[in-house]
Amino acid sequence: MKTYGMIALLLVGLTVFGCAQHTHDPRVTLADTVGSDTPGSNIITRPVGQIFSAVIGEGIVIQNVSQRVTPAGFLEVQVQGLNQSHSIRRFDYQVVWLDAGGMVIPTKTSVWQPVSVQPKSPFAIRAISPSPAAVDFRINTRTQPN
Amino acid sequence: MKTYWIAAGLIAALLAGCQQPTVNIDIANDMGKPVMALDYRDFDQAATAMVESLIRSGALRKPDGGRYVVTTGRIINDTMQRIDTDQLMAKIEQEIANSGQAVMTSAVGGKGATDTMIDQMRQIRDSAASQEFRSETLPAEGQLIAPELSISGKIIQRNIRYDRNTEQVEYYFQLQLTDLTSGLRLWQQEQLIGKRGDRKAVSW
């Protein structure tokens, strides 16, 4: 029983290690098979990490949402996130723009747009409002049809 | 004899059961599979990327604060499909107009005047038929406003054999915005949509 517990602890430890391999500038992300091996990312322990990631359901997390108004008066939005999983994540997003009264601004640009994110990598989505009347937004996501 | 009728009835019922039922596409949330040819989702995606790029570039922002007059020039369909390029441009023109930065003109364009009534009313004015109209309701000379900017472009298709059974089709949407006075290109954007599928799937 003790042995199983130790093995489980070791696996969790390796996985956690694998998630935090920023020994370089954090602005640069190296994929598992690109950078040097770490305890959590070498060829033997990588599958363990991948299985653990799948079991706990790691996916996309949003880290920061920023907005600004362009000199021409259009609201511009940037969503930054991270793909925590060990596989490429593909999804669609749709931006809905709202005016000062909270009403949806009808536009042809509110369509589903595809995104693809590398495993364990950051990503950014940028969108600009179709009209200077936009003061707020909503972003919806869905899995890609296949 | 009765057996034949029963068999015929069963076959007819089976054939009717095999028919694919017609359904309306849920355009707001279409989960349908991609197709090798260009469909409305590809045009939506390309147009959205183009409009966002154009607005972000600031090329439509007039220095004196007014609005540009824009026309759609020639959009070449260099694909193997019969595409009406208005499928792309109608969305872009609509968004340019809605942005409040520019107005589109129907007087001139790559395919001629978008609204043929503009020319027709002038032909009436200059013909004997003008006698039938009250003169002050006919358009006077020198009233049309010339466009300052033009959007032109191309849709290109490339078919590449990926492997024995798979074909890769690349569609390039290319647009550019030109200042008609100076001839300078103020904005340019290319959007790629790629598809890979069965070689037997027709992409034209």
Interface residues (C-beta under 8 A of the other chain):
Chain A: T70 P71 A72 F74 E76 T107 K108 T109 V111 W112 Q113 P114 R126 A127 I128 S129 P130 S131 P132 R142 P145 N146
Chain B: N29 D30 M31 G32 K33 P34 R41 D44 Q45 A47 T48 A49 V51 E52 I55 R56 G58 L60 R61 K91 Q94 E95 N98 S99 G100 Q101
